[in-house]
């Protein structure tokens, strides 16, 4: 676990170094472009020229985020409402968030939304792109934490109505549930033997618990479950006692179908169902889709929230 964390930190620093330093190598060109309004033929905004006085990767990323949209005129709806143009540039922009500080992300988001406010259609379009890219379960760039400063900007400004803001506030409340670093919510489930169990008890026996929320009648879930069973890293981690897998059905209440399907899981897994689909009905974990994976430690602290299986597997290499 420590090894993968160190490797990730190294890759992050290396990545931002390449992104920011490469822009400096073309500083003359970037400086020239930054003084020129964006033409209709431009498909990507130029990377901001970062001052040499900023030496840390984080500070350089913060600067790049804040100034990324400097040359963009959101009043020019030929560009600000151009789906291909805006989505490509938003993708380029949001990748910098991985390397920036929380304060840098907050200020950068405020800068972007403040510039977009000159045009209500453009502002709404940016908000829509941000929500789709950062919260859609099928988005490869999904990161709900990155969407929080967008919510704060939307709620603080007057473009959206009170009713519209209420939806964003509700979305924020769900994002804040069981965040990494916090203690995951406890809940009751019933196992294959009909015994009632609590998650808080299940996490105590091993250092890590992989929590799978699934639907017994879901092809995507079945595919992930198969991958989990065949993953040699997870198999080794469970065999050594380092990892315990808890799979809980949270959709559908046909117990006969669930019992038949639950028999396909390995005996070493703890498999159960949420009575009355309580986990979903009470929105305990803010589940958007099935399957959903959480990695918890033995104190129920959330390490990974709603991540792809490969991310979990990499953590145990």
Secondary structure, DSSP 4 states (H G I P E B T S, - for coil): -HHHHHHHHHHHHHHHHHHHHHHHHTHHHHHHHHTSPPPTT--SPPPPPPPTT--SHHHHHHHHHHHTTTT--TT-HHHHT-HHHHHHHHHHHHHGGGTS-HHHHHHHHHHHHHHHTTSHHHHHHHHHHHHHHHH-TT-TT--HHHHHHHHHHHHHSSSS-HHHHHHHHHHHHHHTTT-TTSBPPP-EEEETTS-EEEHHHHTTSSSEEEEEEEETT-HHHHHHHHHHHH-HHHHHHHHTTSEEEEEEEEE---HHHHHHHHTTS-TTSEEEE-GGGHHHHTTSS---SSSEEEEEETT-BEEEES--HHHHHHHT-
